[in-house]
Amino acid sequence: MDMGRESRWEKDAMTVEIVFALVTAAALAGVIFVVAWTLVQALDLSGSAERGVSAGGALLGAVAGVRRLVRVLLRFDEQRRMGH
């Protein structure tokens, strides 16, 4: 077998890690947005305050989700390169 090629097991491991990263990033982003939405509902905000908190929650959720995605994939790549 060519040493430059990845085995089927390695490809499967990469697929699982990518799906894990996407699911956990989406879950984290969703939780952050739901917390912001709950805050809007609990404080009975309306108008620009409601839009601001909702937009802030969406932005914070997106940033946290992307950060999670990148961290998981970089950690996996680092471990793969070390041979674990």
N, C-alpha and C positions, 0 to 999 in steps of 0.2 A: 504494500500500500504506500502511496506517495505521502511523505511526511508533511507536505504543504497543504494537504487536503484535510478537511475536518471530517471526523467520523459522524455517523448517523446519531450517535449518543450526544456528541457535542452540539450538533444542530438542534436536536430536541431540547437540550438544556438551554440553549439560547432562546428558543421559542418560548419555553416556559418562563424564563426570566423576563422576556419582553412583555408577555401577557401579565405577569405578576406586577411589573413596574407600571403598566398602563392602568390596571385595575386599582392598585393602591393609590396611584396619583389621582385618578378620577374620584375615588372614595374620599380622599383627603380634601380635594377641591369641593366636593359636594357637601361634606360636613361643615366646612368653613362657611359656605354660602348659606346653609340652613341655619347656622348660628346667627349670621347677620339677619336673615329673614325673621328668625324668632325674636331677635332684638327689636326689629321694626314692629312686629306684632305686639310684643310685651309693652313697649313704650308708646304704642298707639301713634306712631309717627305718620305723617302724611306730607304730600307735596314734595318740595325739594329735599327735605330731610330724609324722607323715605327713599327717594331716588339716590341720594348720596350714600346712604348706608348700604343700600342694595348694590350699587355700583362698586363701592369699596369692598364689600364682601365678595363680589364676583371677581374683582381684580386680585384681591388677596388670595382667594381660592385658586385662581389660575396660576399665580406666581408660585404658591406652595405646591400645587400639583406638578408643575414643570420642574421645580427644584427636586421634588421627590423622584420623578421619572429619571432625571439626569443622575442623581446620586445612586439610585439602584443600578442603573446600567453601567455607570463608571465602576462601581464596586464589583459588579460581576466581571467586567472586562479585566480589572486588576487581578482578581482571583484566578481567572482563566489563564492569564499570562504567567502567573506564578505556578500554575500547574495543579491547582486545587479543584 
